[in-house]
Amino acid sequence: MLVLQHPTEAKHPLNTARLALLGLSRAELWIGEHFPQLESRIASAGQTLLLFPSQEPVQCPPADHARAADSSLLIVPDGTWRKASKIIHMNPALDRLPRFSLPPGDPSQYRIRKAPGPEAVSTIEAIVRALSALEPEYDFHPLLKPFNVLVEQQIAAMGEEVYRRNYLSRSSSNSCDVVVARK
């Protein structure tokens, strides 16, 4: 897996992509907007999918994907929709890749960030959902344990009243990890 993280997301204290990568042994994090080395990285992979919605996404892993897991590459842009779209725009190799859409799942547990809709999930949740679909023989859900603890600690630190006022009364904002949401 390769996460392409927008620089502003890298500075975010609740960086769920970095949290996900701490629990994955074969994952890389590149920070920036333009990645000149990306084409050679894609060329070195057996098969590459982009985790990003499309009109014609790959809904299921291709038949040979599971057998080629060691040489396959899942690329995950990390940032808001606007920032993730900018990463794709600035790296034309990404736009040529088949896109993998998230399978339906539970609503996000990232209750301390606003989301544009119930299908929007954090980067770590999207990574877990995508890897679970692409490699069903493995259980990636333990990656979410530190994430859930982080969310609970943030809610406790802000207090129940502040949490209710700021996160339960409004339902949308552009400040979440929407790049991994399904359209």
Secondary structure, DSSP 8 states (H G I E B T S, - for coil): -EEEE-HHHHT-TT-HHHHHHHT-SS-EEEESS--TTHHHHHHTSSEEEEES--SS-B-S--TTTTTTTTTEEEEEEES-HHHHHHHHHH-HHHHTS-EE--------S-TTS--SSTT---HHHHHHHHHHHH-TTS--GGGHHHHHHHHHHHHHHH-HHHHIIIIIS----S-S-GGG---
